[in-house]
Amino acid sequence: MSSALEIKELEFVQGMRRALDESAASLPSATTARLTAARKAALARKKAEPVLVRVPSLAAAGVGAGMAALPDGLPPRRRSAFARFALAWPLAALVAGLFAIAYFEDQQRTAELADIDAAMLSDDLPLTAYLDHGFNAYLTRAH
């Protein structure tokens, strides 16, 4: 439904544009010159839009040290030690979590291998069974 509506709107806009272009082409040259001059005058009087300047909060040491004030006249803010810690603790928590996951997985893998070794050592099998490649598959299915 919405795509049909969008197609109709697009056709209407294209028709309106075509009609305006045709009517602009039929205007006298004096009118066109006056419209051009009025447009240039309006653009010359237009106020400049304010530009937002962002100062990086994690700048390297010494960068921006010569700035006396920001463009709005305010002095640059300094972050407290607590604010810097508040920015760094999520990263530290992520690294600690990754180490914990790796440690847990390593412990699980070690426990699984120990169970397989204990099963192999407690079983009465001939030595040729340990050399058989299908024996490892049997051990993994048995547990």
C-alpha positions in Angstrom: 0.0 0.0 0.0 2.6 2.5 1.0 4.7 1.8 -2.1 1.8 2.7 -4.4 1.3 5.9 -2.5 5.0 6.7 -2.8 4.8 6.1 -6.6 1.8 8.4 -6.9 3.6 11.1 -4.9 6.7 10.7 -7.0 4.7 11.1 -10.2 3.0 14.2 -8.8 6.3 15.8 -7.9 7.7 15.0 -11.3 4.7 16.5 -13.1 4.9 19.6 -10.9 8.6 20.0 -11.6 8.0 19.7 -15.4 5.2 22.3 -15.2 7.4 24.7 -13.3 10.3 24.2 -15.7 8.0 24.9 -18.7 6.5 28.1 -17.1 10.0 29.3 -16.1 11.2 28.9 -19.6 8.3 31.1 -20.9 9.2 34.1 -18.5 10.5 37.3 -20.0 14.3 37.8 -19.6 13.8 40.9 -17.5 11.8 38.9 -15.0 14.4 36.2 -14.9 17.2 38.8 -14.4 15.2 40.3 -11.5 14.6 36.9 -9.9 18.3 36.1 -10.2 19.3 39.4 -8.6 16.8 38.9 -5.7 18.1 35.4 -5.1 21.7 36.6 -4.9 20.7 39.4 -2.5 18.9 36.9 -0.3 21.8 34.6 -0.2 24.2 37.5 0.7 21.9 38.5 3.6 21.5 35.0 4.9 23.0 34.5 8.4 25.7 31.9 8.7 24.4 28.7 10.5 26.2 28.0 13.8 28.8 25.3 13.5 29.0 22.8 16.3 32.6 22.0 17.3 33.2 18.9 19.4 36.3 18.6 21.5 37.5 15.0 21.9 37.3 13.9 25.5 40.1 11.4 25.3 42.7 13.6 23.6 46.4 12.8 23.8 48.5 14.7 26.3 49.4 18.2 25.1 46.8 18.3 22.3 44.7 21.4 22.6 46.9 22.9 25.4 47.2 26.2 23.6 43.4 26.7 23.4 42.3 29.4 25.8 38.6 28.8 25.3 36.1 26.9 23.2 34.3 28.8 20.3 31.4 29.5 22.6 33.7 31.3 25.1 33.7 28.7 27.8 37.0 27.3 29.1 37.7 23.6 28.2 36.5 21.1 30.9 38.8 18.8 32.7 37.6 15.3 33.6 38.0 14.2 37.1 39.7 10.9 38.1 36.3 9.4 38.9 34.9 10.3 35.4 38.0 8.8 33.7 37.5 5.6 35.8 33.8 5.5 34.9 34.9 5.5 31.2 37.5 2.7 31.7 35.7 0.2 33.9 33.5 -1.3 31.2 36.5 -2.1 29.2 38.2 -3.7 32.2 35.1 -5.7 33.0 35.0 -7.0 29.4 38.6 -8.1 29.5 38.1 -9.8 32.8 35.0 -11.6 31.5 36.9 -12.8 28.4 39.7 -14.2 30.6 37.1 -15.9 32.9 35.4 -17.6 29.9 38.8 -18.8 28.5 39.8 -20.2 31.9 36.4 -21.9 32.4 36.6 -23.5 28.9 40.1 -24.7 29.5 39.1 -26.3 32.9 36.2 -28.1 31.1 38.4 -29.4 28.4 41.0 -30.6 31.0 38.2 -32.4 32.9 36.9 -34.1 29.8 40.4 -35.4 28.8 41.0 -36.6 32.4 37.7 -38.6 32.3 38.7 -40.2 29.0 42.2 -41.0 30.4 40.7 -42.5 33.5 38.2 -44.6 31.5 41.0 -45.9 29.3 43.3 -46.7 32.2 40.6 -48.5 34.2 39.4 -50.6 31.3 40.9 -54.1 30.4 41.6 -53.5 26.7 44.5 -54.8 24.6 47.1 -52.3 23.5 46.0 -52.6 19.9 42.6 -51.0 20.8 44.4 -47.7 21.7 46.0 -47.6 18.3 42.7 -48.0 16.5 41.3 -44.7 15.1 37.7 -45.7 15.6 38.4 -46.2 19.3 38.5 -42.4 19.9 35.1 -42.2 18.2 33.8 -45.0 20.5 35.0 -43.2 23.6 33.4 -39.9 22.6 30.0 -41.6 21.9 30.2 -43.7 25.1 30.3 -40.5 27.3 
